[in-house]
Amino acid sequence: MSKVNNFLSYYKLQKEKIDQSLVVFNNSLIDSNPFLNKNFSYFKNLNSDGKNIRGVLVTLGYHLLQDDMDYSIPLATAYEIFQTAILIHDDIIDKDDKRREKETIHKKIFDEYKDSHLGNSIALCMGDYGLYSANKVISTSYKNNKNLGKILNYFNDTVLNTIKGEMLDVILPIESKKKKISSEELEKNIQEIYRLKTSHYTIIGPLCAGLLLGDAKDSFIEDITKFGEKVGIAFQIQDDILGIYSNNMGKIKGSDMKEYKQTILFSHIINTIYKEEFLEIYGTEELSEEKIEKVKRLLEKSGSKQYAIDKMNQFYDESTNILDNIDWLDSSKKELLRGFVEYLRNRNK
């Protein structure tokens, strides 16, 4: 556990700095127009109390090469603003009413005005505002940095990869329901969603942005990309398991099931004798506690849960094997990254 504790010490210190920076950013969202101010208050509320894991990874990527970590805080802040913005869009797509144990923006506006179109419209605008605000934080904070162009380009690539992953995530359940996609193609597309929407968005993007700020060589970016891809896939598999089995995800219970979410659990069970029984429940709008529990049992009886757990651990193990072979990282930095991997592996939310 010492590796995890080392990472947690680092995480808590950097998270506190990012929290303080986010407070400054949130306080800057002021407008003389009261209607705009009201909308900004919704964004500020959601842009608080997050885990800041992506922001911390930005500082960690920078710390792999440099020691003056405070220099990376604005970039870390930008990633957290981006995180909030993209989640606002995600909540509209997923029709989620809850995020970070708070009402989502589109739901809050609907509750006030009883107009779903208005709720979605304002939420879309606030998400867009957040995305461009993140870009502005980077461009103004590092205007004198020789790598600003590379950093902005990489950040925008991360956004674009996230959007591609989201589009696949949205269309795949529809194609799967129509049975217009083979099981092999389904598995391939699920892996692509994991790679684009989680590996790049959650792990590779933040770490490599921090590396670029630290003046990393191209070969360093390639090494951390290989490492981060494995971690991200493992993280998403774990997220999909927790989405079914955990009550600590800050989301509406059973939301993944209602959305007919395409996961490695899904792609495994539909190739077992439990397929028909599973599909009678999975993807239905009205899910009772009894039906949710039945889905859990079916995933266990079919071996799908264990299959996913084994795959998750395989990818986590592969990531640490890659890490062992990175020769430009000193042992203390490798320990921090190993601690991060073990921290993720042991999480329950």
Secondary structure, DSSP 8 states (H G I E B T S, - for coil): -HHHHHHHHHHHHHHHHHHHHHHHHHHH---SSHHHHHHHHHHHHHTSS---HHHHHHHHHHHTT-S-GGGGHHHHHHHHHHHHHHHHHHHHHHT-SEETTEE-HHHHHHHHH--HHHHHHHHHHHHHHHHHHHHHHHHHHTTT-TTHHHHHHHHHHHHHHHHHHHHHHHHHHHHHHTT-S-HHHHHHHHHHHIIIIIIIIIIIHHHHHHHHHTT--HHHHHHHHHHHHHHHHHHHHHHHHHHHH-S-SSS-TTHHHHTT---HHHHHHTTSTTHHHHHTTTT-S---HHHHHHHHHHHHHTTHHHHHHHHHHHHHHHHHHHHHT-TTS-HHHHHHHHHHHHHHHT---
